[in-house]
């Protein structure tokens, strides 16, 4: 065990408690779900908590909450607490994912198909 590794495992409750400062929920409804996209507004600042800094560094291009959780090997609940902190400090912005394109009306498709058949 090195000085930088306190011997905590990935799912160690004590480590997760320390990372979140003992909070189990974000302070307010941040409106985050698994597909919410997170984008950094600036780079990490000196003295930032390592997990906060890692999120800011990795989100230079949009990443979903689920992707951030996977890359950091942290539970979603912990990541949402960290993201709520960063959203409050205006270090990141959250935006809804791009909705899938709406399918055209079936009647319109039939009209186009009949028009093409008449050519």
C-alpha positions as a printed Julia matrix, in Angstrom:
119×3 Matrix{Float64}:
   0.0    0.0     0.0
   1.51   3.34   -1.05
   1.11   6.73    0.62
  -1.3    7.87   -2.09
  -3.47   4.73   -1.79
  -5.26   4.52    1.57
  -6.32   0.95    0.75
  -9.93   1.79   -0.05
 -11.73  -0.41   -2.52
 -14.02   0.87   -5.25
 -17.16   0.23   -3.23
 -15.81   1.12    0.2
 -18.57   3.02    2.03
 -16.06   5.05    4.03
 -14.41   6.3     0.83
 -17.77   7.22   -0.71
 -18.72   9.02    2.51
 -15.52  11.08    2.36
 -15.94  11.87   -1.35
 -19.47  13.23   -0.86
 -18.78  14.91    2.47
 -21.36  12.65    4.1
 -24.18  13.74    1.8
 -26.38  11.08    0.29
 -28.35  13.4    -2.0
 -27.59  16.54   -3.91
 -28.6   19.75   -2.15
 -31.75  20.37   -4.15
 -33.13  18.8    -7.24
 -30.41  19.14   -9.86
 -32.63  17.37  -12.39
 -29.92  14.91  -13.36
 -30.66  11.53  -14.83
 -28.46   8.94  -16.53
 -28.58  10.57  -19.96
 -28.17  14.21  -18.9
 -25.15  15.64  -20.7
 -22.5   17.46  -18.69
 -20.09  19.98  -20.22
 -17.27  21.78  -18.36
 -17.26  25.57  -18.39
 -13.59  25.9   -17.43
 -10.64  23.83  -16.32
 -10.1   22.55  -12.79
  -8.86  25.06  -10.25
  -6.07  24.42   -7.74
  -7.31  22.93   -4.48
 -10.34  21.24   -6.02
 -11.35  17.86   -4.69
  -9.72  15.23   -6.97
 -13.05  13.77   -8.1
 -14.41  17.24   -8.96
 -11.24  18.01  -10.93
 -11.48  14.69  -12.77
 -15.06  15.43  -13.81
 -14.15  18.91  -15.05
 -11.18  17.53  -17.02
 -13.14  14.72  -18.67
 -16.14  16.89  -19.58
 -14.4   19.19  -22.07
 -16.78  17.53  -24.53
 -20.28  16.42  -23.47
 -20.53  13.25  -21.4
 -23.6   11.67  -19.87
 -23.93  11.17  -16.14
 -23.75   7.4   -16.74
 -20.47   7.75  -18.66
 -18.93   9.9   -15.93
 -19.96   7.32  -13.36
 -18.39   4.53  -15.4
 -15.13   6.4   -16.06
 -14.73   7.31  -12.37
 -15.85   3.85  -11.15
 -18.24   5.56   -8.74
 -21.94   4.9    -8.1
 -24.43   7.17   -9.87
 -25.63   8.52   -6.52
 -22.13   9.72   -5.65
 -21.59  11.23   -9.09
 -24.88  13.17   -8.89
 -23.79  14.68   -5.55
 -20.46  15.72   -7.09
 -22.18  17.12  -10.17
 -24.6   19.11   -8.04
 -21.57  20.73   -6.36
 -20.03  21.57   -9.73
 -23.33  22.89  -11.09
 -23.67  25.12   -8.03
 -20.15  26.47   -8.56
 -20.91  26.98  -12.28
 -17.96  24.78  -13.26
 -20.18  22.59  -15.46
 -23.52  22.92  -17.21
 -26.12  20.2   -17.63
 -28.26  19.88  -20.7
 -30.84  17.43  -21.86
 -29.7   15.0   -24.53
 -30.66  15.69  -28.11
 -34.09  14.12  -28.61
 -34.41  11.53  -31.35
 -35.83  12.84  -34.58
 -39.56  12.54  -34.9
 -40.71  10.08  -37.51
 -42.61  11.59  -40.44
 -46.32  10.99  -40.74
 -47.21   7.66  -42.4
 -49.72   9.4   -44.69
 -46.99  11.73  -45.95
 -44.7    8.78  -46.71
 -47.48   7.04  -48.63
 -48.17  10.19  -50.65
 -44.49  10.51  -51.54
 -44.31   6.83  -52.48
 -47.39   7.11  -54.74
 -45.97  10.26  -56.32
 -42.69   8.49  -57.09
 -44.53   5.49  -58.57
 -46.37   7.78  -60.99
 -43.1    9.11  -62.39
